[in-house]
Each structure stands twice: as C-alpha cells, then as structure tokens.
Amino acid sequence: MVKLGEITPVLRIFDEAKAREFYLDFLDFELVFEHRFGDNFPIYMGIERGDCHLHLSEHHGDVSPGAGVRIKCDDVSALCAGLQAKDYKYAKPGGGEMTPWDSFEVTITDPFGNRLTFVQSD
C-alpha cells in the first residue's frame, strides 16, 4: 500500500495584515515563506508552529472560507492561558472543554471564519 505523508491545510484569508496579526502575533506561528505573482497581487504564505504547518491564501478560488481544522496540542490549558494573557481584541478563547469523545479541546475562529480546533487527547 502507498504511504501518505503529512497534510498542509490551506485556509482562505482576505486581509494580509489581519492574517499576520492573528496567526503570527496572536497564535505565535512563524512565517516560513510568502509568494506573490507581482506587485498588487494576492499573497500566499506558509506558516508553522512546531509540527503544525498551514498555508494561507488570498487567492480567489484557492479554497472556500469557513474551513475547520483540528490541530493536535500537548497542553490545551497552557495554550489557552497564553492566548488569554495576550488579551487579543478579536479572539477571547475560553479554557477548553472535555468532549464526549474524551478529548480536551478549544476552538478559535480566525478573522475569516476558519475554525482552528486545538485537541489534546491521550
């Protein structure tokens, strides 16, 4: 059988500055690359935090807004505490919750309607 590798979700964004503020400043992702076909073109960028890799695209037609991704996290409570301490104007995550399927999770929605669910499970 053919082995598949890691996935890299592509999320739709509409405002580069807002995306940088949310993903880089608030969620502490690091910029890996950015690409434009020329001046005054939409941006496509890659970001990462640990083993989590995401691509963000302003390009119409790349993906639909409002996606949902589940991201493994070793300590959701610590993630929530760190984000709450930043007191970010546009996202106020709770402390996480235990689900009926026995994982501890918190979901944060980005400024473009994409849902990032951080999941801690045994």
DOMI-671293 format. One record per residue (C-alpha): residue number from 1; residue in one letter; chain; y, x negated, z. Coordinates in Angstrom, 3 decimals, decimal comma. Each point is the difference from the previous one (the first is absolute). Layout:
<rs>
resi resn chain north east up
NUM A A Y X Z
...
</rs>
This chain:
<rs>
resi resn chain north east up
1 M A 0,000 0,000 0,000
2 V A 3,525 -1,184 -0,767
3 K A 1,976 -0,902 3,124
4 L A 3,514 1,391 0,286
5 G A 2,839 -1,855 1,685
6 E A 3,003 0,924 2,094
7 I A 2,382 2,690 -1,187
8 T A 3,772 -0,183 -0,288
9 P A 1,673 3,406 0,176
10 V A 3,115 0,502 -2,110
11 L A 2,636 2,221 1,615
12 R A 2,925 1,610 -1,795
13 I A 3,481 -0,849 1,254
14 F A 3,395 1,221 -1,192
15 D A 2,454 -2,351 1,690
16 E A -0,554 -3,736 0,284
17 A A 2,337 -0,458 2,967
18 K A -1,674 2,822 1,956
19 A A -3,432 -1,406 -0,838
20 R A 0,985 -3,456 1,246
21 E A 1,507 1,486 3,167
22 F A -3,128 2,043 0,757
23 Y A -2,809 -2,324 -1,047
24 L A 1,481 -3,448 0,651
25 D A 2,412 0,586 2,883
26 F A -1,672 2,892 1,858
27 L A -3,725 -0,484 -0,696
28 D A 0,208 -3,830 -0,161
29 F A -1,684 -0,429 -3,374
30 E A 0,800 -3,172 -1,916
31 L A 1,100 -0,102 -3,616
32 V A -2,631 -1,695 -2,165
33 F A 1,557 0,524 -3,431
34 E A 2,440 2,156 -1,905
35 H A 0,249 0,675 -3,720
36 R A 2,503 1,620 -2,355
37 F A -0,157 0,112 -3,773
38 G A 3,726 -0,824 -0,108
39 D A 3,362 0,702 1,565
40 N A 0,484 3,610 1,091
41 F A -3,750 0,750 -0,180
42 P A -2,144 1,503 2,775
43 I A -1,696 -2,353 2,423
44 Y A -3,717 -0,516 0,591
45 M A -0,784 -1,980 3,130
46 G A -2,965 -1,172 2,013
47 I A 0,101 -0,100 3,785
48 E A -2,474 -0,960 2,701
49 R A -0,535 0,002 3,714
50 G A -3,144 -1,783 1,069
51 D A -2,822 1,191 -2,232
52 C A 1,905 3,116 -1,074
53 H A 1,373 -0,285 -3,538
54 L A 2,153 2,679 -1,640
55 H A 1,879 0,231 -3,262
56 L A 3,218 2,012 -0,224
57 S A 1,263 1,297 -3,325
58 E A 3,254 1,602 -1,137
59 H A -1,495 0,518 -3,465
60 H A -0,235 3,642 -1,044
61 G A -3,570 0,836 -0,909
62 D A -1,680 -2,799 1,951
63 V A -1,066 2,270 2,840
64 S A 0,901 3,301 1,603
65 P A 2,089 0,132 3,157
66 G A -1,567 1,441 3,122
67 A A -3,139 -2,149 0,118
68 G A -1,951 -0,656 3,156
69 V A -1,651 -3,268 0,986
70 R A -2,100 -0,885 3,024
71 I A 0,524 -3,500 1,370
72 K A -2,314 -1,616 2,535
73 C A 1,817 -1,218 3,109
74 D A -1,462 -1,803 3,006
75 D A 2,528 1,419 2,510
76 V A 1,791 3,212 -0,951
77 S A 1,650 0,271 3,433
78 A A 1,602 -3,446 -0,342
79 L A 1,073 0,789 -3,575
80 C A 1,647 3,226 1,192
81 A A 1,727 -1,714 2,927
82 G A 1,403 -2,691 -2,281
83 L A 1,288 2,556 -2,494
84 Q A 1,474 2,219 2,723
85 A A 1,880 -3,004 1,411
86 K A 1,745 -0,443 -3,356
87 D A 1,522 3,504 0,331
88 Y A 0,046 0,413 -3,789
89 K A 2,274 2,856 -0,987
90 Y A -2,371 1,576 -2,550
91 A A -3,397 -0,231 1,719
92 K A -0,887 0,630 3,615
93 P A -3,772 -0,458 0,283
94 G A -1,788 1,404 3,008
95 G A -2,541 -1,927 2,019
96 G A -2,997 0,912 -2,153
97 E A -2,746 2,528 0,623
98 M A -3,768 0,158 0,303
99 T A -1,570 1,942 -2,853
100 P A -3,077 2,249 0,085
101 W A -1,757 -2,686 -2,095
102 D A 0,521 -2,584 2,779
103 S A 2,756 -2,164 -1,378
104 F A 3,419 -0,664 1,491
105 E A 2,705 0,536 -2,634
106 V A 3,690 0,275 -0,703
107 T A 1,508 1,198 -3,279
108 I A 3,432 -1,124 -1,161
109 T A 1,640 1,453 -3,092
110 D A 2,135 -2,312 -2,113
111 P A 3,378 1,088 -1,442
112 F A -1,765 1,059 -3,232
113 G A -2,594 2,354 1,495
114 N A -2,930 -2,443 0,076
115 R A -2,107 0,237 3,163
116 L A -1,308 -3,177 1,625
117 T A -2,674 0,702 2,592
118 F A -0,819 -2,944 2,237
119 V A -3,562 0,318 1,289
120 Q A -1,758 -1,633 2,930
121 S A -3,704 0,677 0,317
122 D A -2,963 -1,666 1,698
</rs>
